[in-house]
Amino acid sequence: MLDNYVRFLDEMSLRELHLISRDLRGIRVLHVNSTSKGGGVAEILSSLVPLMNELGVRTDWKVIEGDNKFFNFTKKLHNLLHYPYPDSIESNEIVHYFKITYYNSSRIDTENYDVVFIHDPQPMGLIVKKVIGQKWIWRCHIDTSTPNPHAWRFIENFINAYDACVFHIPEFVHESIRIPTYIIPPSIDPLHPKNAELLESDVKAILEKFGLDLEKPIITQVSRFDKLKDPFGVVAAFKVVRKKYDCQLVLLGSCASDDPEGEVVYKELVSQTVDEKDIFVLNLPPDSHLEVNAVQRGSTVVVQKSIKEGFGLVVSEAMWKMKPVVGSNVGGIKEQILDGITGYLVNSVEGTAVRIRQLLSNPELIKTMGIRARERVRHRFLITRHLRDYLLMIKKLLFSSP
């Protein structure tokens, strides 16, 4: 399977993966997160785990369980870590978090692994199961640059009990962390159905299925239905653009099992756009990879107008498909887009509209930026680089002298 990536990289890079993993063969690794589909974490693990196994690193992936009360709290915690909302964490929420953590600790075997990756806050409390000789890593996929202090104090109950933590970019690292910290950006898999090449006829068929007009420019944002993704700001920018260009807007997303807030945002978005014939709000199942792929490929310009963003892999997905992205100047988005070269970084609704209009007025600029965008992803944000970074980190944690 790794050999299939040669066309995106080179044989030397793949040989390097085999060399790095040679000392790790037989090591047992476990990844734990809160959902098996929907969202970037699940998509990364669906590709990363098989590749680690192919290299001889015996890797499993397990998913915690929880009720609505648990996931409502962890969604609240997620939002508070992203943004310093004036809110606090209630004692009954903490009690229930530990209750569900205890339940999951009894059903998820972690003892028989050398390395355990815990992804995001939902399963973070499982650190109580750590045994002597193991290395536990907390992998944060959230923008924690300006967290609510109550939320960060809750995280502090666990984080320094880990052996290491991983963040997307340096500014997410809090000064209270006393364990080794690694900066590892996430990645996309070019062979995943969401990113694989498609026939133009298949792209057109899917766009027509959703009622899109193939003769009019398509502006698209792909993201969870989440207020932090600011779909309402995208609608406002689109209405400004539409005054000059006859175009269409697609807001494509899905609702994940660990995000109960998504359905509320989706319904509000539909209510506000129900009379807009050129705005398409598509709520698709989390495994609608072909449809997402086709819509991104059929788009003229892709937008990611997040208020806060851990990374925003949809930016790399669109760039891989040679689309210029107009993205907010926040979090991991600004690590992906080279402003004015592969797309544009913006700070407002007005700025978003200006950059979209600029691109729609210059098809040659769209093409040039698209070529550069794909090359940037090829060099920095593919799954093989992510795999190498993880293997090197595991090697250092297991074999370096204290």
NORPE-V733878 format. One record per backbone hydrogen bond with DSSP energy under -1.0 kcal/mol. CO is the residue of the C=O (numbers start at 0). NH is the residue of the N-H. E is the energy in kcal/mol with one decimal. If there is no record, write none. Layout:
# NORPE-V733878
co: (CO;CO)
nh: (NH;NH)
e: (E;E)
This chain:
# NORPE-V733878
co: (0;1;2;4;4;9;10;11;12;13;14;15;16;20;23;26;27;27;28;29;30;31;32;38;39;40;41;43;43;44;46;47;48;49;50;51;52;55;57;59;61;66;67;68;69;70;71;72;73;74;75;76;77;78;79;82;84;89;90;91;92;93;94;95;96;97;98;99;100;101;103;109;113;114;115;116;117;120;122;123;124;125;126;130;134;135;135;136;137;138;141;147;148;149;150;151;153;154;154;157;158;163;164;165;166;168;169;173;179;181;187;188;191;191;198;199;200;201;202;203;204;205;206;207;212;216;217;217;218;219;220;223;225;226;227;227;229;230;231;232;233;234;235;236;237;240;240;244;247;248;249;250;251;252;255;258;260;261;262;263;264;265;266;267;268;272;275;277;279;281;284;286;287;288;289;290;291;292;293;300;301;303;303;308;311;312;313;314;315;317;318;323;324;325;326;327;329;329;332;332;337;337;342;343;345;347;348;349;350;351;352;353;354;355;356;358;361;362;363;364;365;366;367;368;369;370;371;372;373;374;375;376;380;381;381;382;383;384;385;386;387;388;389;390;391;392;393;394;395)
nh: (3;4;5;7;8;13;14;15;16;17;18;19;20;23;26;57;113;114;59;116;61;118;63;42;43;44;45;46;47;48;50;51;52;53;54;56;55;25;28;30;32;70;71;72;73;74;75;76;77;78;79;80;81;82;147;84;86;93;94;95;96;97;98;99;100;101;102;103;104;105;107;112;134;29;136;31;138;123;125;126;127;128;129;133;115;162;163;117;165;119;143;151;152;153;154;155;156;157;158;160;161;137;181;139;183;171;172;176;164;166;382;191;194;195;202;203;204;205;206;207;208;209;211;210;215;247;299;300;249;302;251;225;228;229;306;307;233;234;235;236;237;238;239;240;241;243;244;246;218;279;220;281;222;283;258;261;264;265;266;267;268;269;270;271;272;275;278;248;250;252;287;288;291;292;293;294;295;296;297;219;325;305;327;331;314;316;317;318;319;322;321;301;343;303;345;329;332;333;335;336;340;341;339;326;328;351;352;353;354;355;356;357;358;359;360;361;365;366;367;368;369;370;371;372;373;374;375;376;377;378;379;380;187;384;385;386;387;388;389;390;391;392;393;394;395;396;397;398;399)
e: (-1.5;-2.1;-1.5;-1.6;-1.3;-1.5;-2.4;-2.0;-1.4;-1.6;-2.1;-2.7;-2.1;-1.6;-2.2;-1.3;-2.0;-2.0;-2.5;-3.6;-2.9;-2.7;-2.4;-1.5;-2.6;-2.5;-2.0;-1.0;-3.1;-2.1;-1.4;-2.4;-2.1;-2.2;-1.4;-2.3;-1.8;-2.7;-3.0;-2.2;-1.7;-2.3;-2.5;-1.7;-2.5;-1.9;-1.9;-2.9;-2.4;-2.4;-2.4;-2.3;-1.6;-2.1;-2.9;-2.5;-2.4;-1.7;-2.4;-1.9;-2.3;-2.3;-1.8;-2.5;-2.4;-2.6;-1.9;-2.5;-2.3;-1.2;-2.1;-1.0;-2.2;-2.3;-3.0;-2.2;-3.1;-1.5;-1.9;-1.4;-1.6;-2.5;-2.0;-1.8;-2.5;-2.4;-1.2;-3.0;-2.5;-2.5;-1.1;-2.4;-2.2;-1.6;-2.0;-2.2;-1.1;-2.1;-2.3;-2.3;-1.5;-2.3;-2.6;-2.6;-2.2;-1.7;-2.0;-1.6;-1.9;-2.5;-1.8;-1.5;-2.2;-2.0;-2.0;-2.4;-2.0;-2.0;-2.3;-2.5;-1.8;-1.4;-2.3;-1.5;-1.5;-2.3;-2.7;-1.6;-2.9;-3.4;-2.3;-1.5;-1.8;-1.3;-3.3;-1.0;-1.5;-2.0;-1.8;-2.3;-2.7;-2.1;-1.1;-2.2;-2.8;-1.8;-2.4;-1.1;-3.1;-3.1;-2.5;-2.4;-2.3;-2.7;-1.7;-1.5;-1.8;-2.5;-2.2;-2.0;-2.3;-2.5;-2.3;-1.7;-1.1;-2.2;-1.4;-2.9;-2.9;-2.7;-1.8;-1.7;-2.1;-2.6;-2.5;-2.5;-2.6;-2.4;-2.2;-2.0;-2.6;-1.1;-2.4;-1.1;-2.1;-2.4;-2.1;-2.5;-2.6;-1.7;-1.9;-1.8;-2.2;-2.3;-2.3;-2.0;-1.2;-1.1;-1.1;-2.2;-2.7;-2.3;-3.1;-2.8;-2.4;-2.0;-2.3;-2.3;-2.1;-2.1;-2.4;-2.1;-2.0;-2.6;-1.5;-1.7;-1.7;-1.9;-2.4;-2.7;-2.0;-1.9;-1.8;-2.5;-2.1;-1.6;-2.1;-2.0;-2.5;-1.9;-1.7;-2.3;-2.4;-1.0;-1.4;-2.6;-2.0;-2.3;-2.2;-2.5;-2.4;-2.0;-2.7;-2.4;-2.1;-2.5;-2.5;-2.3;-1.8)
